[in-house]
């Protein structure tokens, strides 16, 4: 009976690393409006 317990524990680990790459996507959106503000001030 104690043998089938460790089996379902393995497939649960690979599910965590998937949601990680979703955070770095929204980061490049903030640096875009930065250069626009600097240019307007110089004019």
C-alpha distance matrix in Angstrom:
0.0 3.9 5.5 6.3 7.6 10.5 11.6 13.3 14.9 17.1 19.0 20.1 22.3 24.8 25.7 27.5 30.2 31.5 33.3 35.0 37.8 38.9 40.6 43.0 44.6 46.6 48.0 50.7 52.1 53.5 55.6 57.5 59.6 60.5 63.0 64.7 65.7 67.2 69.4 70.9 71.9 73.8 75.9
3.9 0.0 3.8 5.9 5.6 7.8 9.9 11.9 12.6 14.8 17.3 18.1 19.9 22.7 23.8 25.2 27.8 29.5 31.3 32.7 35.6 36.8 38.3 40.7 42.5 44.4 45.6 48.4 50.0 51.2 53.1 55.2 57.4 58.0 60.6 62.4 63.3 64.7 67.0 68.6 69.5 71.3 73.5
5.5 3.8 0.0 3.9 5.5 6.5 7.6 10.4 11.5 12.9 15.4 16.9 18.5 20.9 22.4 24.1 26.3 27.9 30.1 31.5 34.1 35.6 37.3 39.5 41.2 43.4 44.6 47.2 48.9 50.3 52.1 54.0 56.4 57.1 59.5 61.4 62.5 63.8 65.9 67.6 68.7 70.4 72.5
6.3 5.9 3.9 0.0 3.8 5.8 5.5 7.5 9.6 11.3 12.9 14.5 16.7 18.8 19.9 22.0 24.4 25.6 27.7 29.5 32.0 33.2 35.1 37.5 38.9 41.1 42.5 45.1 46.6 48.1 50.1 51.9 54.2 55.1 57.5 59.2 60.4 61.8 63.9 65.5 66.6 68.4 70.5
7.6 5.6 5.5 3.8 0.0 3.9 5.5 6.4 7.3 10.0 12.0 12.6 14.8 17.5 18.3 19.9 22.6 24.1 25.8 27.4 30.3 31.4 33.0 35.5 37.1 39.1 40.4 43.2 44.6 46.0 48.0 49.9 52.1 52.9 55.4 57.2 58.2 59.6 61.8 63.3 64.3 66.2 68.3
10.5 7.8 6.5 5.8 3.9 0.0 3.8 5.8 5.4 7.1 10.0 10.9 12.2 15.0 16.5 17.8 20.1 21.9 24.0 25.2 28.0 29.5 31.0 33.2 35.0 37.2 38.2 40.9 42.6 44.0 45.7 47.8 50.1 50.7 53.1 55.1 56.1 57.4 59.6 61.3 62.2 64.0 66.2
11.6 9.9 7.6 5.5 5.5 3.8 0.0 3.9 5.4 5.9 7.8 9.8 11.6 13.5 15.1 17.2 19.3 20.6 22.9 24.5 26.9 28.4 30.3 32.4 33.9 36.3 37.6 40.0 41.7 43.3 45.1 46.9 49.4 50.2 52.4 54.3 55.5 56.9 58.9 60.6 61.8 63.5 65.5
13.3 11.9 10.4 7.5 6.4 5.8 3.9 0.0 3.8 5.6 6.1 7.1 9.9 11.9 12.5 14.8 17.4 18.3 20.3 22.2 24.8 25.8 27.8 30.2 31.5 33.6 35.2 37.8 39.2 40.8 42.8 44.5 46.8 47.8 50.2 51.8 53.0 54.6 56.6 58.1 59.4 61.2 63.1
14.9 12.6 11.5 9.6 7.3 5.4 5.4 3.8 0.0 3.8 5.9 5.7 7.4 10.4 11.3 12.7 15.3 16.9 18.7 20.2 23.0 24.3 25.9 28.2 29.9 32.0 33.2 35.9 37.5 38.8 40.7 42.7 45.0 45.7 48.2 50.0 51.0 52.4 54.6 56.2 57.2 59.0 61.1
17.1 14.8 12.9 11.3 10.0 7.1 5.9 5.6 3.8 0.0 3.9 5.4 5.9 8.0 10.0 11.7 13.5 15.2 17.7 18.8 21.3 23.0 24.8 26.7 28.4 30.8 31.9 34.4 36.2 37.8 39.4 41.3 43.8 44.5 46.7 48.7 49.9 51.2 53.2 55.0 56.1 57.7 59.8
19.0 17.3 15.4 12.9 12.0 10.0 7.8 6.1 5.9 3.9 0.0 3.8 5.6 6.2 7.5 10.2 12.1 12.8 15.4 17.2 19.3 20.7 23.0 25.0 26.2 28.7 30.2 32.5 34.1 35.9 37.7 39.3 41.8 42.8 45.0 46.7 48.1 49.5 51.4 53.1 54.4 56.1 58.0
20.1 18.1 16.9 14.5 12.6 10.9 9.8 7.1 5.7 5.4 3.8 0.0 3.8 5.9 5.7 7.6 10.4 11.5 13.3 15.1 17.8 18.8 20.7 23.1 24.5 26.6 28.1 30.7 32.1 33.7 35.7 37.4 39.7 40.7 43.1 44.8 45.9 47.4 49.5 51.0 52.2 54.1 56.0
22.3 19.9 18.5 16.7 14.8 12.2 11.6 9.9 7.4 5.9 5.6 3.8 0.0 3.9 5.4 5.9 7.9 10.0 12.1 13.0 15.8 17.4 19.0 21.0 22.8 25.1 26.1 28.7 30.5 31.9 33.6 35.6 38.0 38.7 41.0 42.9 44.1 45.3 47.4 49.2 50.3 51.9 54.0
24.8 22.7 20.9 18.8 17.5 15.0 13.5 11.9 10.4 8.0 6.2 5.9 3.9 0.0 3.8 5.6 6.1 7.4 10.4 11.5 13.5 15.4 17.5 19.1 20.6 23.3 24.4 26.6 28.5 30.3 31.8 33.5 36.2 37.0 39.1 41.0 42.4 43.7 45.5 47.4 48.7 50.2 52.2
25.7 23.8 22.4 19.9 18.3 16.5 15.1 12.5 11.3 10.0 7.5 5.7 5.4 3.8 0.0 3.8 5.9 5.8 8.0 10.1 12.3 13.3 15.6 17.9 19.0 21.3 22.9 25.3 26.7 28.5 30.5 32.0 34.5 35.5 37.8 39.4 40.8 42.3 44.2 45.8 47.1 48.9 50.7
27.5 25.2 24.1 22.0 19.9 17.8 17.2 14.8 12.7 11.7 10.2 7.6 5.9 5.6 3.8 0.0 3.9 5.5 6.4 7.6 10.6 11.8 13.2 15.6 17.3 19.3 20.5 23.3 24.8 26.2 28.1 30.0 32.3 33.1 35.5 37.3 38.4 39.9 41.9 43.6 44.7 46.5 48.5
30.2 27.8 26.3 24.4 22.6 20.1 19.3 17.4 15.3 13.5 12.1 10.4 7.9 6.1 5.9 3.9 0.0 3.8 5.8 5.5 7.9 10.2 11.7 13.2 15.1 17.7 18.5 20.9 22.9 24.4 25.9 27.8 30.4 31.1 33.2 35.2 36.5 37.7 39.7 41.5 42.7 44.2 46.3
31.5 29.5 27.9 25.6 24.1 21.9 20.6 18.3 16.9 15.2 12.8 11.5 10.0 7.4 5.8 5.5 3.8 0.0 3.8 5.5 6.7 8.1 10.7 12.4 13.4 16.1 17.6 19.7 21.3 23.3 25.0 26.5 29.1 30.2 32.3 33.9 35.5 36.9 38.6 40.3 41.8 43.4 45.2
33.3 31.3 30.1 27.7 25.8 24.0 22.9 20.3 18.7 17.7 15.4 13.3 12.1 10.4 8.0 6.4 5.8 3.8 0.0 3.8 5.8 5.6 7.7 10.4 11.4 13.3 15.1 17.7 18.9 20.6 22.7 24.2 26.5 27.7 30.1 31.6 32.9 34.5 36.4 37.9 39.2 41.1 42.9
35.0 32.7 31.5 29.5 27.4 25.2 24.5 22.2 20.2 18.8 17.2 15.1 13.0 11.5 10.1 7.6 5.5 5.5 3.8 0.0 3.9 5.4 6.2 8.0 10.1 12.3 13.1 15.8 17.6 19.0 20.6 22.6 25.0 25.7 28.0 29.9 31.1 32.4 34.5 36.2 37.3 39.0 41.0
37.8 35.6 34.1 32.0 30.3 28.0 26.9 24.8 23.0 21.3 19.3 17.8 15.8 13.5 12.3 10.6 7.9 6.7 5.8 3.9 0.0 3.8 5.6 6.0 7.3 10.4 11.3 13.2 15.2 17.2 18.5 20.1 22.9 23.8 25.7 27.5 29.1 30.4 32.1 34.0 35.4 36.9 38.8
38.9 36.8 35.6 33.2 31.4 29.5 28.4 25.8 24.3 23.0 20.7 18.8 17.4 15.4 13.3 11.8 10.2 8.1 5.6 5.4 3.8 0.0 3.8 5.9 5.8 8.0 10.1 12.3 13.4 15.5 17.5 18.8 21.2 22.5 24.7 26.1 27.6 29.3 31.0 32.5 34.1 35.8 37.5
40.6 38.3 37.3 35.1 33.0 31.0 30.3 27.8 25.9 24.8 23.0 20.7 19.0 17.5 15.6 13.2 11.7 10.7 7.7 6.2 5.6 3.8 0.0 3.9 5.4 6.4 7.5 10.5 11.8 13.0 15.1 17.0 19.1 20.0 22.6 24.2 25.3 26.9 28.9 30.4 31.6 33.5 35.4
43.0 40.7 39.5 37.5 35.5 33.2 32.4 30.2 28.2 26.7 25.0 23.1 21.0 19.1 17.9 15.6 13.2 12.4 10.4 8.0 6.0 5.9 3.9 0.0 3.8 5.8 5.4 7.8 10.1 11.5 12.7 14.7 17.3 17.9 20.0 22.0 23.4 24.6 26.5 28.3 29.6 31.1 33.1
44.6 42.5 41.2 38.9 37.1 35.0 33.9 31.5 29.9 28.4 26.2 24.5 22.8 20.6 19.0 17.3 15.1 13.4 11.4 10.1 7.3 5.8 5.4 3.8 0.0 3.8 5.5 6.6 8.0 10.6 12.2 13.1 15.8 17.2 19.1 20.6 22.3 23.9 25.4 27.0 28.7 30.3 31.9
46.6 44.4 43.4 41.1 39.1 37.2 36.3 33.6 32.0 30.8 28.7 26.6 25.1 23.3 21.3 19.3 17.7 16.1 13.3 12.3 10.4 8.0 6.4 5.8 3.8 0.0 3.8 5.8 5.6 7.6 10.2 11.2 13.2 14.8 17.2 18.3 19.7 21.6 23.3 24.6 26.2 28.1 29.7
48.0 45.6 44.6 42.5 40.4 38.2 37.6 35.2 33.2 31.9 30.2 28.1 26.1 24.4 22.9 20.5 18.5 17.6 15.1 13.1 11.3 10.1 7.5 5.4 5.5 3.8 0.0 3.9 5.4 6.0 7.7 9.8 12.0 12.7 15.1 16.9 18.0 19.4 21.4 23.1 24.3 26.0 28.0
50.7 48.4 47.2 45.1 43.2 40.9 40.0 37.8 35.9 34.4 32.5 30.7 28.7 26.6 25.3 23.3 20.9 19.7 17.7 15.8 13.2 12.3 10.5 7.8 6.6 5.8 3.9 0.0 3.8 5.6 5.8 7.0 10.1 11.0 12.6 14.4 16.2 17.5 19.0 20.9 22.4 23.8 25.6
52.1 50.0 48.9 46.6 44.6 42.6 41.7 39.2 37.5 36.2 34.1 32.1 30.5 28.5 26.7 24.8 22.9 21.3 18.9 17.6 15.2 13.4 11.8 10.1 8.0 5.6 5.4 3.8 0.0 3.8 5.8 5.7 7.9 9.9 12.0 12.8 14.5 16.5 17.9 19.2 21.0 22.8 24.2
53.5 51.2 50.3 48.1 46.0 44.0 43.3 40.8 38.8 37.8 35.9 33.7 31.9 30.3 28.5 26.2 24.4 23.3 20.6 19.0 17.2 15.5 13.0 11.5 10.6 7.6 6.0 5.6 3.8 0.0 3.9 5.4 6.3 7.3 10.3 11.5 12.3 14.2 16.2 17.4 18.7 20.7 22.5
55.6 53.1 52.1 50.1 48.0 45.7 45.1 42.8 40.7 39.4 37.7 35.7 33.6 31.8 30.5 28.1 25.9 25.0 22.7 20.6 18.5 17.5 15.1 12.7 12.2 10.2 7.7 5.8 5.8 3.9 0.0 3.8 5.8 5.3 7.5 9.7 10.9 11.9 13.9 15.7 16.9 18.4 20.4
57.5 55.2 54.0 51.9 49.9 47.8 46.9 44.5 42.7 41.3 39.3 37.4 35.6 33.5 32.0 30.0 27.8 26.5 24.2 22.6 20.1 18.8 17.0 14.7 13.1 11.2 9.8 7.0 5.7 5.4 3.8 0.0 3.8 5.4 6.4 7.5 9.8 11.3 12.3 14.0 16.0 17.4 18.8
59.6 57.4 56.4 54.2 52.1 50.1 49.4 46.8 45.0 43.8 41.8 39.7 38.0 36.2 34.5 32.3 30.4 29.1 26.5 25.0 22.9 21.2 19.1 17.3 15.8 13.2 12.0 10.1 7.9 6.3 5.8 3.8 0.0 3.8 5.8 5.4 6.7 9.2 10.6 11.4 13.2 15.3 16.6
60.5 58.0 57.1 55.1 52.9 50.7 50.2 47.8 45.7 44.5 42.8 40.7 38.7 37.0 35.5 33.1 31.1 30.2 27.7 25.7 23.8 22.5 20.0 17.9 17.2 14.8 12.7 11.0 9.9 7.3 5.3 5.4 3.8 0.0 3.9 5.5 5.7 6.9 9.2 10.7 11.6 13.5 15.5
63.0 60.6 59.5 57.5 55.4 53.1 52.4 50.2 48.2 46.7 45.0 43.1 41.0 39.1 37.8 35.5 33.2 32.3 30.1 28.0 25.7 24.7 22.6 20.0 19.1 17.2 15.1 12.6 12.0 10.3 7.5 6.4 5.8 3.9 0.0 3.8 5.6 5.3 6.5 9.0 10.4 11.3 13.2
64.7 62.4 61.4 59.2 57.2 55.1 54.3 51.8 50.0 48.7 46.7 44.8 42.9 41.0 39.4 37.3 35.2 33.9 31.6 29.9 27.5 26.1 24.2 22.0 20.6 18.3 16.9 14.4 12.8 11.5 9.7 7.5 5.4 5.5 3.8 0.0 3.8 5.5 5.4 6.6 9.0 10.5 11.4
65.7 63.3 62.5 60.4 58.2 56.1 55.5 53.0 51.0 49.9 48.1 45.9 44.1 42.4 40.8 38.4 36.5 35.5 32.9 31.1 29.1 27.6 25.3 23.4 22.3 19.7 18.0 16.2 14.5 12.3 10.9 9.8 6.7 5.7 5.6 3.8 0.0 3.8 5.5 5.4 6.5 9.1 10.6
67.2 64.7 63.8 61.8 59.6 57.4 56.9 54.6 52.4 51.2 49.5 47.4 45.3 43.7 42.3 39.9 37.7 36.9 34.5 32.4 30.4 29.3 26.9 24.6 23.9 21.6 19.4 17.5 16.5 14.2 11.9 11.3 9.2 6.9 5.3 5.5 3.8 0.0 3.8 5.6 5.4 6.7 9.2
69.4 67.0 65.9 63.9 61.8 59.6 58.9 56.6 54.6 53.2 51.4 49.5 47.4 45.5 44.2 41.9 39.7 38.6 36.4 34.5 32.1 31.0 28.9 26.5 25.4 23.3 21.4 19.0 17.9 16.2 13.9 12.3 10.6 9.2 6.5 5.4 5.5 3.8 0.0 3.8 5.5 5.4 6.7
70.9 68.6 67.6 65.5 63.3 61.3 60.6 58.1 56.2 55.0 53.1 51.0 49.2 47.4 45.8 43.6 41.5 40.3 37.9 36.2 34.0 32.5 30.4 28.3 27.0 24.6 23.1 20.9 19.2 17.4 15.7 14.0 11.4 10.7 9.0 6.6 5.4 5.6 3.8 0.0 3.8 5.5 5.4
71.9 69.5 68.7 66.6 64.3 62.2 61.8 59.4 57.2 56.1 54.4 52.2 50.3 48.7 47.1 44.7 42.7 41.8 39.2 37.3 35.4 34.1 31.6 29.6 28.7 26.2 24.3 22.4 21.0 18.7 16.9 16.0 13.2 11.6 10.4 9.0 6.5 5.4 5.5 3.8 0.0 3.8 5.5
73.8 71.3 70.4 68.4 66.2 64.0 63.5 61.2 59.0 57.7 56.1 54.1 51.9 50.2 48.9 46.5 44.2 43.4 41.1 39.0 36.9 35.8 33.5 31.1 30.3 28.1 26.0 23.8 22.8 20.7 18.4 17.4 15.3 13.5 11.3 10.5 9.1 6.7 5.4 5.5 3.8 0.0 3.8
75.9 73.5 72.5 70.5 68.3 66.2 65.5 63.1 61.1 59.8 58.0 56.0 54.0 52.2 50.7 48.5 46.3 45.2 42.9 41.0 38.8 37.5 35.4 33.1 31.9 29.7 28.0 25.6 24.2 22.5 20.4 18.8 16.6 15.5 13.2 11.4 10.6 9.2 6.7 5.4 5.5 3.8 0.0
